[in-house]
Structures are given as structure tokens and as C-alpha cells.
């Protein structure tokens, strides 16, 4: 995946999370959304980019009591601000 497609992929992940509820979305759901948008991603790339966005403080993992092994992610204020400044919100 070249840098331009990678940027589109990251933006897509943020847009999906920006439109989701505070319950967040799983990596599998995010991957499905990316594929539906025509982004050639796989599970490893999705895991890596979700971690990149966590490290950038644009998304966070939702703390779950039930089934914590099924991690969900939600967008942060910084992520929403990023989408707004890029005209993507």
C-alpha cells in the first residue's frame, strides 16, 4: 500500500469511527468498511493502522467488561478535530 492509499485508509478508519456510536467498532467491522470503500486492506494492515491511530491519540480502545477480547475502538476529540480541519466530518 503506497503512502497515498495509506492516508486514504487512515482517513476512512477515522470517518467510520466518527459516524459510529460511543460503543465503537471492532477491527473486523473497520476492515469491512474499508473494503466496501475499495481500499485493498487486510487484517494485519488494519491492526497496524488502528494501533497507529491509537498512538496518535486519534482513537482509543473502548474498555469493556464483557468480552474484552473483542476490542472496540472509538474516535477521540482529537480525531474529530482532525476530521473537521480536513473537511471530512
C-alpha positions as a printed NumPy array, in Angstrom:
array([[  0.   ,   0.   ,   0.   ],
       [  1.602,   3.294,  -1.082],
       [  1.537,   6.416,   1.086],
       [ -1.461,   7.949,  -0.703],
       [ -3.614,   4.833,  -0.277],
       [ -2.423,   4.539,   3.322],
       [ -3.608,   8.091,   4.031],
       [ -6.985,   7.295,   2.453],
       [ -7.176,   4.138,   4.585],
       [ -6.427,   6.053,   7.8  ],
       [ -8.979,   8.728,   6.908],
       [-11.541,   6.017,   6.16 ],
       [-10.994,   4.437,   9.573],
       [-11.451,   7.808,  11.272],
       [-14.564,   8.616,   9.236],
       [-16.129,   5.253,  10.131],
       [-15.414,   5.802,  13.816],
       [-16.654,   9.378,  13.604],
       [-20.004,   8.1  ,  12.368],
       [-20.248,   5.269,  14.898],
       [-21.737,   5.406,  18.371],
       [-19.626,   5.706,  21.504],
       [-19.717,   1.899,  21.687],
       [-17.178,   1.975,  18.863],
       [-16.376,  -0.53 ,  16.166],
       [-14.275,  -3.684,  16.019],
       [-11.249,  -4.037,  13.732],
       [-13.197,  -6.568,  11.649],
       [-16.009,  -4.068,  11.126],
       [-13.486,  -1.356,  10.228],
       [-11.828,  -3.686,   7.718],
       [-15.191,  -4.486,   6.12 ],
       [-15.966,  -0.764,   5.83 ],
       [-12.592,  -0.109,   4.223],
       [-13.071,  -2.932,   1.726],
       [-16.539,  -1.638,   0.858],
       [-14.865,   1.722,   0.129],
       [-12.489,  -0.027,  -2.282],
       [ -9.402,   0.078,  -0.067],
       [ -7.199,  -3.006,  -0.568],
       [ -6.585,  -3.716,   3.129],
       [ -6.192,  -6.902,   5.149],
       [ -6.389,  -7.817,   8.842],
       [ -2.683,  -7.159,   9.514],
       [ -2.782,  -3.729,   7.886],
       [ -5.958,  -2.872,   9.785],
       [ -4.388,  -3.907,  13.101],
       [ -1.282,  -1.816,  12.329],
       [ -3.217,   1.281,  11.28 ],
       [ -5.614,   1.079,  14.222],
       [ -2.56 ,   0.967,  16.5  ],
       [ -1.05 ,   3.928,  14.616],
       [ -4.233,   5.941,  15.209],
       [ -4.25 ,   4.921,  18.895],
       [ -0.613,   6.012,  19.213],
       [ -1.541,   9.331,  17.56 ],
       [ -4.34 ,   9.784,  20.151],
       [ -6.94 ,   9.994,  17.371],
       [ -8.792,   6.879,  18.555],
       [ -8.942,   4.873,  21.783],
       [ -9.864,   1.341,  22.731],
       [-13.222,   1.152,  24.494],
       [-12.918,  -0.523,  27.883],
       [-15.359,  -3.44 ,  28.004],
       [-16.395,  -5.604,  30.932],
       [-17.981,  -8.303,  28.799],
       [-15.877,  -9.983,  26.109],
       [-12.827,  -7.697,  26.356],
       [-11.105,  -9.936,  23.803],
       [-13.392,  -8.397,  21.158],
       [-11.753,  -4.978,  21.216],
       [-13.719,  -1.965,  20.027],
       [-12.386,   1.46 ,  19.175],
       [-13.942,   4.925,  19.239],
       [-12.794,   8.284,  17.941],
       [-11.391,  10.915,  20.336],
       [-11.852,  14.682,  20.388],
       [ -8.509,  14.988,  18.603],
       [ -9.781,  12.595,  15.917],
       [-12.976,  14.592,  15.454],
       [-10.978,  17.821,  15.287],
       [ -8.711,  16.26 ,  12.644],
       [-11.702,  15.244,  10.512],
       [-13.185,  18.732,  10.841],
       [ -9.968,  20.506,   9.835],
       [ -9.614,  18.211,   6.816],
       [-13.218,  18.762,   5.717],
       [-14.035,  15.104,   6.321],
       [-16.582,  15.476,   9.11 ]])
